[in-house]
Amino acid sequence: MNRKQLKRVLSRMLDETEFLSPYGVRALSRYHKDHPYEVHVNGNANRVDYEPAESTTASSAETRTGAGPSGFP
């Protein structure tokens, strides 16, 4: 990654309307709060919504084990 590309990435990561929050870096840009990401594959619509804090859907680990992530203090 060259200097120009790094500046472009960091400008989005450090923007509070994108990835930066008071609690750290978001996994998904806040932009998607008003603009959900949607892709259509084989006639099925798949959508990713912005969900601050706790998710409303189970993660793959929760689906497999019935429990949330483990091993974190």
Secondary structure, 3 states (H helix, E strand, C coil): CCHHHHHHHHHHHCCCCCCEECCEECCCCHHHHCCCEEEEECCEEEEECCCCCCCCCCCHHHHHHCCCCCCCC
